[in-house]
Amino acid sequence: MTKLVLLGAGKIGDAIVHLLSQTGDYQITVADSDQARLDLIPEKSARRIKADIRDAATLKSILTGQDVVLSACPYYLTPVIAAAAKECKVHYLDLTEDVESTRTVQKLSEGADRAFIPQCGLAPGFISIAAHDVAKRFDELREVNMRVGALPLYPTNALKYNLTWSTDGLINEYCNPCLSIRDGQQIETLPLEEMEHFSLEGVDYEAFNTSGGLGTLTETLHGKVENLNYKTVRYPGHRDIMKMLVRDLRLDRRRDLLKDVMEAAIPMTLQDVVLVFVTVSGLKSGRLMQETFVRKIYAQQVAGKLLSAIQLTTASGICTMVDMLVSGKLPQAGFVKQEQASLDDFLANRFGKYYGNEYTGAPAGKALLAAA
């Protein structure tokens, strides 16, 4: 049995425990500083420890003798958790979308005899695995466009949005620089810019730059693709309001205030849908071709528990990666990129199956993408 520590008992952490505990293959310990969150984790599913995860000595005592640590903590705790994992010689996986945190993990992984696998969620995470799989089918790449949205099924407010995951992570995506490849060169672009509109199965969406979703693909595909970009999908009108808050009111400089406002005004929901939309174009056998990968995943009951779509996709992403690691389908040491995972292996996994067609409602119709 694999001894596994989960750090962070929030919405995603709760879903991770629920998925892993059903298998009987993992001996789970959950640590968090919030007792109320820990109390929501069933005692039969995991051992629960109230602890200050920011403290390096405390972390080392929790990780000693364990096989794997999963971090479902805010991105700013990544450096101390990854450092403790290296010292305690345990495999490390996280859900961070933060570019600088991932660079820190990559540096710490140098010379490590255990695997360091950051960005194991939806975006970054599964979106990189899917995009890289499609891209490998081309002889020569021109465009790789990646679009992901976690959206309420029944939007009612002006933002046409409900909180579905970490508010800190959401704000980070809306405020930090975005990586991309343009005309073969790696560049940084502004968040909330380069908006486009598209329709899919009769529903209108907008998409715009956000930070972190590309993961390490800019590094992997540099020199192989002309243009590579990632954008977040929302319902029309969302971007303009967020741009007013972040730029015009300068709340990107007062992120704690922006978080308070959003959490006080925007309700959470379990009734959501996750949209994954990848379009790749390039040459195949001398002909210019395009392929599209589309998934829609909805909230659903899993072993008697209702999980929102974003909970399910994020938690199943990291659970699949740890399953593949333990089974030897991923490198066992050093820095491991998401795109090193096989899409076929991912979808065949007992957790990765939630991204499969039989669980999403296979896409129908043609997607139309046009710059605004």
MOHULIN-V401766 format. One record per helix or strand of 3 or more residues. SS is the DSSP state (h for helix, s for strand). FROM is the first residue (numbers start at 1). LEN is the number of residues. Records with the same first field share a line. If there is no record, write none. Layout:
SS = FROM-LEN ; FROM-LEN
//
This chain:
s = 2-6 ; 26-7 ; 47-4 ; 68-4 ; 91-4 ; 115-3 ; 140-13 ; 178-5 ; 185-5 ; 196-5 ; 203-7 ; 227-8 ; 272-13 ; 287-12 ; 300-3 ; 305-3 ; 368-4
h = 11-11 ; 35-5 ; 56-8 ; 75-14 ; 99-10 ; 126-10 ; 167-9 ; 217-5 ; 238-11 ; 251-3 ; 255-11 ; 309-18 ; 338-3 ; 343-6 ; 352-4 ; 357-4
//
